[in-house]
């Protein structure tokens, strides 16, 4: 979570997230297990290729995962 790639995704999310949005962060380890216990749909949403990975989920469906902060910001801007 402290890596440059994670910080870049978080900055992109913060710049594009709307008040009604929910942002969940996990560390891929014990934090991921705790988040999965609270929000079970997050259990299969893991980091890809050993990099920080963002998922945007809307009304029960998740878009393709991304490592790109610009793609994340664009994805969050979707209606």
C-alpha positions in Angstrom: 0.0 0.0 0.0 2.9 2.4 0.5 4.4 1.8 -3.0 4.5 4.5 -5.6 2.0 2.5 -7.8 -0.5 2.3 -4.9 -0.1 6.0 -4.1 -0.7 7.0 -7.8 -3.9 4.9 -8.0 -5.1 6.4 -4.7 -4.4 9.9 -5.9 -6.4 9.2 -9.1 -9.3 7.7 -7.1 -9.4 10.7 -4.7 -9.5 13.1 -7.6 -12.4 11.3 -9.4 -14.5 9.7 -6.6 -17.9 11.1 -6.0 -19.6 11.6 -2.6 -21.8 8.6 -3.1 -18.9 6.3 -4.0 -17.2 3.9 -1.6 -13.5 3.4 -1.8 -12.1 0.2 -0.2 -8.3 -0.4 0.1 -6.6 -3.6 1.1 -3.0 -4.7 1.5 -3.4 -8.1 -0.2 -2.7 -9.9 3.1 -4.5 -9.7 6.4 -6.2 -6.5 5.5 -7.6 -8.1 2.4 -9.0 -10.9 4.5 -10.7 -8.4 6.9 -12.1 -6.5 4.0 -13.4 -9.7 2.5 -15.2 -10.6 5.7 -17.0 -7.2 5.6 -17.5 -7.0 1.8 -17.4 -10.6 0.5 -17.5 -9.4 -3.2 -14.0 -8.1 -2.7 -12.4 -11.5 -2.0 -11.5 -12.4 -5.6 -10.4 -8.8 -6.4 -6.6 -9.2 -5.9 -3.5 -7.4 -7.2 -2.4 -8.4 -10.6 1.1 -8.9 -11.9 2.5 -8.0 -8.4 1.3 -4.4 -8.8 -1.2 -2.2 -7.1 -4.5 -2.9 -8.9 -7.8 -0.9 -9.0 -11.2 -2.3 -9.6 -14.3 -0.1 -10.2 -17.5 -1.9 -9.4 -21.0 -0.5 -10.3 -24.3 -2.1 -9.3 -22.7 -5.5 -8.7 -20.5 -5.6 -11.8 -16.8 -4.9 -11.8 -15.0 -3.3 -14.7 -11.6 -4.7 -15.9 -8.8 -4.2 -13.3 -6.2 -1.5 -14.1 -2.8 -0.4 -12.9 -3.0 2.9 -14.8 -4.1 5.9 -12.7 -5.4 7.8 -15.8 -7.5 4.8 -16.8 -8.8 4.6 -13.2 -9.8 8.2 -13.2 -11.6 7.8 -16.5 -13.4 4.7 -15.3 -14.6 6.5 -12.2 -16.0 9.3 -14.4 -18.4 6.9 -16.1 -22.0 7.5 -15.4 
